[in-house]
Amino acid sequence: MIGKITGRVDYVAEDHVLIEAAGIGYIIHCAAPTLAAMPAPGEVAALYTELLVREDLMQLIGFRTVAEREWHRLLTSVQGVGARVSLAILGALGPDGVSRALALGDPGAIRAAPGVGPKLAARIVNELGDKAPGVMALGAQGKRTAAASGPVPPGETAAPGPAALPEDAEATADALSALVNLGYDRMQAARAVAEAADQGAAGSAGLIKAALKSLGRNL
């Protein structure tokens, strides 16, 4: 299994990027925001990857974070969600947006992705809603582990690791962990944190305070 590729960008196309690593060019299919964040040709990039294997196809799918890859795996476990639909959902919402939509039980947010109808959106929410807390908790872990990989030849710049999760994703993960440590059920905590974020709360402390308020407690 190819889990991560670090190398030089050869070119970026509409739905994939070609990265050369150790003399081999890897075509990696990605969501639009991931492709938009790729560095210029000749510069170094790194992506977490998932290998899609079918009778007539072997295809690498690339992700900027571990959480994004985990959501792809979970999304494609739902009947009717293939790699293309999964990338469309992740491209439209991002991993944090998917976590929030599922924690809130909001199929309308999932429907924002092209190619996702109401029945499929409802199925995704129903089947994956209980997975939201676990993937939200990957936020802090992803922030810590998104590091440069591989030796750096003399005179070259260190290769960037897959992009670290944004601060709000790490704050969400930290708030969720804090609420669970206080004894709240993971799903209850995830919903409260998602609601707090939707209401404009920011940072770990802000999310925890707002979530506790919605749960009927005060700091």
C-alpha positions in Angstrom: 0.0 0.0 0.0 1.3 3.4 -1.0 0.4 5.7 2.0 2.3 8.9 1.2 4.3 10.3 -1.7 6.8 13.1 -1.5 8.4 14.4 -4.7 8.7 17.1 -7.3 5.6 18.4 -9.0 5.8 17.7 -12.8 2.4 19.3 -13.7 -1.1 19.9 -12.2 -4.1 19.0 -14.4 -7.8 19.5 -13.9 -8.4 16.4 -11.8 -4.9 15.2 -10.9 -1.3 16.0 -10.3 1.8 14.2 -11.4 4.5 14.0 -8.8 7.9 12.4 -9.5 9.5 10.5 -6.6 12.7 8.4 -6.9 12.5 8.6 -10.7 8.9 7.4 -10.9 6.0 9.7 -11.9 2.8 9.1 -9.9 -0.5 10.4 -11.2 -2.5 11.3 -8.1 -6.2 12.3 -8.3 -7.3 14.9 -5.8 -10.1 17.2 -4.8 -10.0 20.7 -6.4 -8.8 22.6 -3.3 -5.9 20.1 -3.0 -4.9 20.7 -6.6 -5.2 24.5 -6.2 -2.8 24.3 -3.2 -0.1 22.4 -5.1 3.2 24.3 -5.5 4.6 25.3 -8.9 6.1 22.6 -11.2 9.6 21.7 -10.1 8.8 22.4 -6.4 8.3 19.6 -3.8 5.0 18.5 -2.5 3.7 15.7 -0.3 0.4 13.9 -0.2 -1.2 11.1 1.8 -2.6 8.6 -0.6 -5.1 5.8 -1.0 -4.9 3.2 -3.7 -8.2 2.5 -5.6 -8.2 -0.9 -7.1 -10.9 -2.2 -9.5 -11.0 -4.9 -12.2 -10.2 -2.3 -14.9 -8.5 0.4 -12.9 -5.7 1.2 -10.4 -5.8 4.8 -9.3 -4.0 6.8 -6.6 -6.1 9.4 -4.6 -4.3 12.1 -2.8 -5.1 14.1 0.4 -3.5 16.9 2.3 -4.3 15.5 5.7 -4.9 12.2 7.5 -8.4 13.4 8.4 -9.3 14.0 4.8 -8.1 10.6 3.8 -10.1 9.0 6.6 -13.3 10.7 5.5 -12.6 9.5 2.0 -12.4 5.9 3.3 -15.6 6.3 5.2 -17.5 8.1 2.5 -16.7 5.4 -0.1 -18.0 2.8 2.3 -21.5 4.2 1.8 -23.4 2.6 -1.1 -23.5 4.9 -4.1 -20.4 6.9 -3.1 -17.4 6.3 -5.3 -14.1 8.1 -5.4 -15.4 10.8 -7.6 -18.4 11.6 -5.4 -16.2 11.5 -2.3 -13.7 13.9 -3.8 -16.6 16.2 -4.7 -17.9 16.2 -1.2 -14.5 16.8 0.3 -13.8 19.5 -2.3 -17.1 21.3 -1.4 -17.0 21.0 2.4 -13.5 20.0 3.4 -12.9 17.4 6.1 -13.9 19.8 8.9 -17.1 20.7 7.0 -18.0 17.0 6.5 -17.4 16.4 10.2 -19.6 19.3 11.2 -22.4 18.4 8.8 -22.5 14.8 10.1 -22.3 15.8 13.7 -25.3 18.1 13.2 -27.1 15.5 11.1 -27.4 18.0 8.2 -27.9 16.3 4.8 -28.5 19.7 3.3 -24.8 20.6 3.7 -23.7 17.3 2.0 -26.0 18.1 -0.9 -23.9 21.2 -1.6 -21.5 18.8 -3.4 -22.1 18.3 -7.1 -23.6 15.0 -7.9 -25.1 14.4 -4.5 -28.9 14.1 -4.4 -31.2 14.2 -1.3 -31.4 10.4 -0.9 -27.7 9.9 -1.1 -27.1 12.8 1.3 -29.5 11.3 3.8 -27.9 7.9 3.5 -24.4 9.4 4.2 -25.7 11.2 7.3 -27.5 8.2 8.6 -24.6 5.8 8.1 -21.7 8.0 9.1 -23.1 10.3 11.7 -21.6 8.3 14.5 -18.2 8.5 12.8 -17.9 12.3 13.1 -16.4 12.4 16.7 -13.6 10.0 15.8 -12.5 11.9 12.7 -12.9 15.3 14.4 -10.4 14.0 17.0 -7.9 13.5 14.3 -7.5 17.2 14.1 -4.8 17.7 16.8 -3.1 14.5 15.7 -2.9 15.7 12.1 -1.6 19.0 13.2 1.3 17.3 15.1 2.2 14.8 12.4 2.1 16.9 9.3 5.8 17.3 9.1 8.5 17.2 6.4 9.5 13.8 5.2 12.7 12.2 3.8 16.3 13.4 3.7 17.0 16.7 2.1 19.9 16.8 -0.4 22.5 19.5 0.1 21.4 22.9 -1.2 17.7 21.9 -1.5 14.7 23.1 0.6 13.1 20.6 2.9 10.1 18.9 1.4 6.8 20.1 2.9 4.7 17.5 4.6 0.9 17.3 3.8 -0.6 20.6 4.9 -1.3 20.9 8.6 -5.0 21.2 9.5 -6.2 24.8 10.0 -6.3 26.2 13.5 -10.1 25.9 13.7 -9.9 22.1 13.0 -7.3 21.7 15.8 -9.5 23.8 18.1 -12.5 21.6 17.2 -10.5 18.4 18.1 -9.2 19.9 21.3 -12.7 21.0 22.4 -14.2 17.6 21.6 -11.5 15.9 23.6 -12.1 18.3 26.6 -15.8 17.6 26.6 -15.3 13.8 26.4 -12.9 14.1 29.3 -15.6 15.9 31.3 -17.8 12.8 30.8 -20.0 13.8 27.9 -20.9 11.2 25.3 -18.8 11.6 22.1 -21.8 12.1 19.8 -23.4 14.6 22.2 -20.0 16.5 22.5 -19.5 16.5 18.7 -22.9 18.0 18.1 -22.4 20.7 20.8 -19.0 21.6 19.3 -20.4 21.7 15.8 -23.2 24.0 16.9 -20.8 26.2 18.7 -18.7 26.6 15.6 -21.8 27.4 13.5 -22.7 30.1 16.0 -19.3 31.8 15.5 -17.3 30.5 18.5 -13.6 30.2 17.8 -10.5 28.8 19.5 -10.5 25.9 21.9 -11.6 27.9 24.9 -14.4 29.6 22.9 -15.7 26.4 21.5 -15.6 24.7 24.9 -17.4 27.5 26.6 -20.1 27.8 24.0 -20.5 24.0 23.8 -20.9 23.7 27.6 -23.5 26.4 27.6 -25.5 24.5 25.0 -25.1 21.4 27.1 -26.6 23.2 30.1 -23.4 23.9 32.0 -21.3 27.0 32.6 -17.5 27.3 33.0 
